[in-house]
Amino acid sequence: MKNAETQTKQATQTTNANEVTPRDLTNAIRFLAADAIQAANSGHPGAPMGMAEIALVLWRSHLRHNPANPHWPDRDRFVLSNGHGSMLLYALLHLTGYDLPINELRHFRQLHSKTPGHPEYGMTPGVETTTGPLGQGLANGVGMALAEALLAREFNRDGLAIVDHHTYVFAGDGCLMEGISHEAASLAGTLKLGKLICFYDDNGISIDGHVEHWFADDTPRRFEAYGWHVVRGVDGHDPAAIERALLEAKAVANQPSLICCKTIIGKGAPTKAGTHDVHGAPLGAQEIAAARVKLEWPHPPFIIPEAIYAAWNARREGAEREAQWQRTFDAYALAYPDLAAEFRRRIAGELPSGWKEFAEDHLFAVEQAAATVATRKASQNALNLLQPKLPELLGGSADLTGSNLTAFQGAIPVRASDSGPGYGNHINYGVREFGMSAIMNGIALHGGHIPYGGTFLMFSDYCRNAIRMAALMRLRVIFVFTHDSIGLGEDGPTHQPIEQVASLRLIPNVHVQRPCDATETLAAWIAALDRRGGPTCLILSRQNLPTLPRTPEQIAQIARGGYVLADAEGGKPDAAVIATGSEVEIAMQARSLLAREGIGLRVVSMPSLEVFDAQAADYRASVLPEGLPRIAIEAGVTASWQRLVGVGSADGTHGRVIGIERFGESAPADKLFDLFGITAANIAAHVRELVAQAKPLSI
Ligand SMILES: Cc1ncc(C[n+]2csc(CCOP(=O)(O)OP(=O)(O)O)c2C)c(N)n1
């Protein structure tokens, strides 16, 4: 038997540079995918094999990218929305010359490889977004295309287009069945995102089999109804037809395009092509061997002849393209030095120097103003203050702008014009919470803006998987969730969040901030903007809340997530109450009640449990000393707090949580707070019991 090296040599010699055919190039994709999936004994060969010709045309003849610099700001963006076909993307990145050696493909889906089961942003050079949850990639692409259009409006000057690129998306039946793709496509059509081009891999197959039994939409007409330009009936295995379709799509500047490609899933697999067997399982050694014969690919697994590598390699053109852009940028920098510096800063995601000191100075002013306002209103005030310093803020709301108060003074709504979206800095996302969230992820991924968007906290459940994706990708996206509890009153249980705050806290990398007044609200915005490690959810009240008195030291401590807002008079607490948001005021009232009885209650305001948890142990212990009886109060399920107050702990610490473990009711807010015991009297009653049980304590 020949050893691998001899086989390699022979195989490599069989193809010389002049003889490389399109079939050789697509074979390289097909066999890298099939062999890697076979080696991993898991994965999805169907989409990579079925989309090989589409990938060939797009990646070799159109995609403006530079494999040596995946961060070049004006590169075209590519999104594999059907992320299960990850081996297609890995093959393309490897073949075109990204830093993704063949060894990484050999280790597809293995621990610590750069080739995880689904493409993951930040793990593999050239992967623009994490995809796998179907439909969201397309929505990310809409966000990227929107970011591109808005930045172009803001920064480009006559003859100096420093922002001028396309966003390309591959999507399958699964993506187009998902509701989120409807939400995102509808907005993309309305806003006339002409530089968004999506290839629909119309292979008629999903996991359960032939989609005609559960997906009989007329997709082209549906997209036409959204305002897209649709290229129908393209043979997805004919490079010339794909090329024509792509040129047609690129020529349409004020409509996004959908190129509908008829393909055969798993094309090239002799017996399994066209069946759902090839969608999500290795082909098997026998089928791959037969495919090698059928497609005349004699090369062993993971061996690609040099001539084929050379034909795929995009480093030289990539370097030229980037150098050409750099020349434009240099001319731009000469003509508009300030704008050029601002563009660089925005793309790097750095905030302007001095912004934080500026914002923090205002914390004192807000504290001194001692206004009684809803925290949603305090949030708008914070935006009014911050936005002139931070033009990268790109706001929006899912049709609740006047309720979420996301529009700052002078906000310019993003509107379509004849040539695509006009300049703006506030987006009416329409009633599309999930779409909004995934589009914001795309905007953040593109770079140049910090997106934030609002809806009622209740509907954070609609946003949820996109919040999770923002957390997984560690994106700076800010979710503005207002109407945060039974405090919203008469709208009733459908609109009253009970479990939402606790459930958002369960998502790793998410910071939840539930400020109690105007000062904490501004501090929460500062923290969210300053944070680069993930998204923040701002949880804001509908009802007015008074600004509570603080010393400068306490104002500084807000950034630690939790702090002593008011200690027992005389500094000797008998118990501590931990509260967030609107319940902090109630805790303060309980403190006054108990003080009259000689019981000392420490009030700990804890706008962010995650931030507090990340503080040093001695700081945490200074706020919540061991042995001091604790009560937590929050107008929602109690799950977040049981650990912190020691419910059920073996060490004898005992605590309680006052919360709401059932759905709300339709009634005025004050009646509901009484009904659910979210009152000063109830806190006081629990504290009396706790203090009576507690051992004497000296701190
Ligand atoms: C939101 C979501 N639901 C379900 C899945 C599981 N899943 C992965 S691929 C797939 C079928 C996709 O079909 P299609 O887009 O036609 O892909 P193809 O068969 O062409 O590879 C499903 C249901 C998923 N990844 N994301």
PDBQT file of the ligand as one rigid body, heavy atoms in Angstrom, charges set to zero:
ROOT
HETATM    1  C1  LIG A 701     -33.570  27.868  14.930  1.00  0.00    +0.000 C 
HETATM    2  C2  LIG A 701     -33.112  26.495  14.517  1.00  0.00    +0.000 A 
HETATM    3  N1  LIG A 701     -33.994  25.489  14.522  1.00  0.00    +0.000 NA
HETATM    4  C3  LIG A 701     -33.605  24.236  14.200  1.00  0.00    +0.000 A 
HETATM    5  C4  LIG A 701     -32.306  23.993  13.862  1.00  0.00    +0.000 A 
HETATM    6  C5  LIG A 701     -31.845  22.586  13.550  1.00  0.00    +0.000 C 
HETATM    7  N2  LIG A 701     -31.593  22.457  12.107  1.00  0.00    +0.000 N 
HETATM    8  C6  LIG A 701     -30.354  22.533  11.616  1.00  0.00    +0.000 A 
HETATM    9  S1  LIG A 701     -30.325  22.408   9.953  1.00  0.00    +0.000 SA
HETATM   10  C7  LIG A 701     -32.001  22.235   9.871  1.00  0.00    +0.000 A 
HETATM   11  C8  LIG A 701     -32.692  22.067   8.552  1.00  0.00    +0.000 C 
HETATM   12  C9  LIG A 701     -32.303  23.134   7.649  1.00  0.00    +0.000 C 
HETATM   13  O1  LIG A 701     -32.748  22.892   6.369  1.00  0.00    +0.000 OA
HETATM   14  P1  LIG A 701     -32.087  23.685   5.160  1.00  0.00    +0.000 P 
HETATM   15  O2  LIG A 701     -31.921  25.094   5.534  1.00  0.00    +0.000 OA
HETATM   16  O3  LIG A 701     -32.890  23.387   3.964  1.00  0.00    +0.000 OA
HETATM   17  O4  LIG A 701     -30.640  23.082   5.082  1.00  0.00    +0.000 OA
HETATM   18  P2  LIG A 701     -30.108  21.967   4.060  1.00  0.00    +0.000 P 
HETATM   19  O5  LIG A 701     -30.966  20.766   4.275  1.00  0.00    +0.000 OA
HETATM   20  O6  LIG A 701     -30.264  22.548   2.717  1.00  0.00    +0.000 OA
HETATM   21  O7  LIG A 701     -28.697  21.767   4.475  1.00  0.00    +0.000 OA
HETATM   22  C10 LIG A 701     -32.545  22.274  11.145  1.00  0.00    +0.000 A 
HETATM   23  C11 LIG A 701     -34.003  22.140  11.426  1.00  0.00    +0.000 C 
HETATM   24  C12 LIG A 701     -31.419  25.077  13.872  1.00  0.00    +0.000 A 
HETATM   25  N3  LIG A 701     -30.129  24.935  13.590  1.00  0.00    +0.000 N 
HETATM   26  N4  LIG A 701     -31.855  26.327  14.177  1.00  0.00    +0.000 NA
ENDROOT
TORSDOF 0
